[in-house]
Amino acid sequence: MKRTTVIILGAGPAGLSIGYQLARRNIDFMILERGKVAGESFSHYPNNIFFGPWVNNTLDGSRVAWNWLLRRSTQPAYTWYLQEYARRQALPIHYRVRVEKVERDAEGFLVTTSQGQYRSVLVVNCTGYFSTPNVPNYPGQDDSPVRTIHTCQYQTIDDLRRMTNLKSGRVLVVGAGLSAGEMIMDLHKNGYQVALSHRGQLTFGPSPMMEALLSPFSWLAERAALKMGLRLNSNPPMAGGETRRLIDSGQVPTFPAIDQFCGNSIRFVNGQDARFDAVVWATGYRYTLDHLRELLPDGAVQLSEMEALAVPGLYFLGLDQQRTYRSRFLRGIRSDARRLGQILAARLARTVPPPEVEDSLFDLDSLPQLVATN
């Protein structure tokens, strides 16, 4: 039986961020991660995905060169960054530990895992979204020869070719967000005939270049929205630029939502049929909660000051709209972790939250060279 004061579930950006906040306050903790490295979920994300400018995505206790702050962070570079962050901060992470269930009793929390049991006074759930892909299942889908793949299974075009045995052909991308747009670009560039299926009205954001130019103004507008307490939509639109040009020009035709699979064809809700060789689900992810079914049997998470109302001592970080509309994004996780660090320190000391502690920064000197190669 391993014992500690705080158990953090997950070593992604949220788990690393709150780990940093606890370490600087000398609070005993450990992080349980089912992968073999920190941020492993990011390492399985498509290589063509971007995570926005580095100024939004660096975690407390690190920084990048000023001339890289407005550049978009790539999946390979950010995966490396998280692993380097865990190493530089010397965070106590237990790898290859799969959490099976979490229970609460008079002593605190009992966490049962694939590597034995752990006990703690408090638990912080940081399992995020990337571990649980949202995979639709339409009528006729299981019997259809049309191959399907979720973006979580797609890192490069070679993964699509390996899983579908297709080197060319018609591919339907399903979704309307950032990942759908990036997928359209990658498939089109590699010679596939791409179409898009989406629900509702399709909206576009700025192009990647325009996004970088607008970053300082977007930051000011976002800060103003936060101060006014506005609850904005946390689902970013599809990136504009080349993706929008392909759709507007008809090179990538669009269809409404899928109704059913009909053999080699797919029928849409408007009654239209079209033949496809493969479908790529860019349908996002669901928050990972299966390991908390003993504590939250109906899967509902209601919070007060980041603590579950139904389970005192169970805290969350990285949940959508947890404190603001930014809470599931990297920049929101960063600021929410600072507040949660204060809350946990006060809870353990039974005092008012302590003042902010000054950050100690380290430079990731090799980051510019790494980003340049990806």
N, C-alpha and C positions, 0 to 999 in steps of 0.2 A: 504494500500500500504506500503510494507516494503522496506526500502531503505538502501543501503550499497555501499561501493566503488567497491568491487569485489565480484561477485557471482561465486562460484565453483560448478559445476554440478557433483555430485557423491562423495561418501565418501569411495571409495576404496583406494588402496595404493597411486594412483596418487593424488586424492583429499586431502587425509590426508597429503601427502608430501608437496604439494604447500600451504596447509593451515598452516603447520608448518613454512614454509619459510616466509609467509606473517605475521604471528603472531610475529615472532622474529624481524620483521622490523616495527612493530606497524602500519600495514596497516589494515584498517577496512574491514572485509569480513564476509561472511557466506557461509556455505556448504549446498546444498540441496541434500538430499538422499531419494530415494523412498522406501528404506527398513526400517526396524525398528531398525537396528543396523549398525554400521560401518562395511564395508567389507561384507555386506550380500551376495553378489554374491559368495564370497569364501565359505560361509557356505553351499551353495547348490552344491558345487563341490563334486565329488566322494571322499569318505573317503580314498580310496586307492591311491589317487594322491599325489605325492611328488613335492615340489617346489624348489628343489635344496638345497645346503648348506646354513645355516643361515648367514654365512659371506656375501653372496650375497643379502640376502633378508631383513635384518634389515633396518629400515628407520632412517633418521637423527634424532637425539635427543633420541635414545635408543640404548641399546647394550645388548648382552647376554654373559653368562659366556664363557671364552676362550675355555673350553673343549667341547663346543657345536657348535663352529663356523663352523666346517667342517661336522657336521651332517645334514642330509637332513630334511628339515622342512615339517611336515605333514599338511594335510588340516585342521584337527581339531585344531592343535596347532597354525597354522598361522591365522586361523579365530579368535581364542582367542586373539592372539597377536595384531591384528588390532583393535579389540574392546578395549583392554587395552590401546593401544597407543592413541586412541581418548580420552579416559577418562583421562589418565595421562596428556595429553597436553591441556585438557579443551578446545577443539576446538568447535566453535559455529556451531553445526550441527543441521539442521532442519530435523527431521526424518518423514517418511511417506508422503513425498512431491513428487508427480509425476510431472515431468516437461512435459507440453503438447506442448508448442512452445516458441521460443525465437525470438523476433523482435528487430530491431534497428531503432531509430529515433534520432531527434536532441538532446534529453536529454541523450542518451546513449542506454541502453538495457532495454527492458521490457520482463520479464520472466513470462509467464502465467503457473500456476500450479494447481494441484488439491486442494491446500490450499490457493488460492488467487494469487495475482500478486506481483512481486518483481521488484525493479528498481536498476540498478547499472551502474557504469561508464564502467567497464570492465567485461568480462565473461571468465572463464576458463573451457573448456569442459574436463571432466575427467571420462566420462561414460564407457570407456574401451570396452572390447570385451565380457566378460562373460555374459552380459545381453541379447545378441542376438545370439542364437545358429544357426549354419548353418545346416539346415535339408534338405537333398535332397528329390526330388519327382520324381521317375522314372515311366515310363509307366506301368500301371497295378497295381501300388502300392496301390492305394486307394481301389481297389476291392479285394485285396489279403487277405487271412486269416492270413498271416504271421504278427505277432505283431512286431512293431518297437518302439524303445525308444532311445532318445539322451542321451549322457553322462550327460547333465545338469539335467536330471531327475533321475539320478542314483547316490545315495550316498552309499548304501550298497546293497548286494545281495537281501535283502528283498524287495527293490524297484522293482527290475526286476521280482521277483516272484509275487508281488502284481499287477503289471501292465500287465504282460503277462499270469498269472496263470500257470506258468511253474516252476516245482520243478526240472526238468531235461530236457534233450533234446538237439537239435542241434541249436547253436547260431552262427550267422555270425557277426563278428566285422568288421566294415568298417572304414578304416583309416590307416595311416602309421606313426603317430606321437607318442609322449609320452603317451597320454591318451589311444590310441589303445593298446599299449603294456601293460599298467597297467590293462586295462580291460580284456585282454587275460589271464593274471595271475590270476585275481580274479575269473573269470568264470571257469577256469580250476581247480583252487583250490577247488571250490564248486561243482565239479562233472559234469559240463556241457561239451558237445562235442563242442569244439570251432573251428571255421575256421576264416580265415582273407581274406578280399577283399581289394585290394589297387591298386592305379594307379602308373605307372612308376616303377622304381627300388626301392626295399626295402633296406634301409640302417639302420645300427645299431650304436649306440654310445657305450661308455664303460658301464660296469656293474655298479650298484650303489656303490659297494665297491671300484672299480677302479676309479670311478668318484671322490670319496672323496679323494683318495690318490693323484690323479692328480690335485686336485683343486688349489694348490699353483702355479703349472706350467701353468695351464689353465688361471689363473688370469694374469700372466706375459705375456702370448701370446696374451690375449685379449687386455691388455693395449698397447702392441706394435702395434696391428692391428688398434686400435683407433688412435694412434699417426700418423700412416701412412695414415689414412683416408680410410681404406679399407671398402668396402660395402659387408659384408659377409651375407650369408643366415641366416635369422632370424628364420627359422623353424627347431627346434632341431630334430635329428633323434630319432627313437625308442630306448629305453634303451636296452643294451645288457644283458649279464648274462643269467638268467633263461628263459626270454622271447625268446631270440635268440635260446637257446637250444631246446625249445619246437617247434619252427618253423623249425629249421634245421633238427631235428629228424623226422619231419613229424607228430608229435603228434597234431600239429595245422596246418592243410593243408591250402594252400594259393590259392586264385583265383584272376584273374584280375578284372578290374572294372565291375560294374553291368551294364547290358544292359536293362533289364526289369524284372518285377515280372510276373510270369505265374502261377497263382493260388497258390498252396502250394510250388512251386518251384521258384527259381531265376535263370535267364539266364544271363550269363556273356558275355562280348564282344568277347570272343573266341568261342562262340557257345555252351559252356558247360552248362549243367543244373544241379542243386543240390537242394535238399529239405532242408528247414530250418524251425524251429519253431518260431524263433525270430531273429531280426536284431538289433544290437546296433550301432548307428551312433556315431563314434568317429571322426567326421568330422569338429571339431573346431567351431569357432565363427566368426561373422562379427562385425566390429566396430559399435557401437550404435550411429546412426545419425538421427533417425526419428524426434526427437524433434527440429532439426535444419533445417527442410525442408523449412521454410520461408526464411532463410538466404542462404542456399545452396541447391537450388531446384534440382540440378542434382547430389547431393551427393558427388561432387568432393571437396577434401580438398587440397589446395595448400598453403604452408606455407613459410614465411620468418621470421626467428628468432622466430619461434613457434607461429606466428600470421597469421591468415587467410588473404591471399592477397585480397580476395573479400569482407571481412568484417573486417575493422579496429576495433581493440579492442576486437576481439574474438580470444582467444588463446587455444591451445591444449596441452595436456600432456598425454603420454602413447600411442601415435599413432605409428604404426609400421614404422620403418625407419625414424622417425621424425627428429632425429639428427644423430643417428648412428643405426647400426643393433640391438643394445641393447634396443632401446627406449621403446618397449612394454613389456620388462622384468622388474622385480622388481629392479634389480641393475641399469638398465638404467633409470627408472623412478626416482630413488633416485638422480642420478647426473643431469638429465635434470631439476628436480625441483629446484635445486640450481641455475641453470642458469636462469630459468624462474622467480624465485624470484627477481633476479637482474634486469631482463628486466622490470618486472611490477613496481618495485620501481622507476626505471629510467623513465618509461613512466608517472607515476603519478607525479613525481617531475620535469619532463622535464629536466633531467640532465643526465650525463653519469652514467652507472651502478655503484652502490656503491661497496666497497670492501666486501669480504666474511666476514660474522659474525661468530664468534666462536660458535661451537655447545655446548649446555648444555645437558649432557647425563643423563639418568636414567637407572637403572638396573631393568630388569624384573626378580625379584628374583625367582618367582615360575615357570618360564619357563622350566627349566630342569625337574622338577617334572611333569609338564603337558605333556611334550614331552614323558617322560618315560612311561606314562600311555596310550599313543596312538600308 
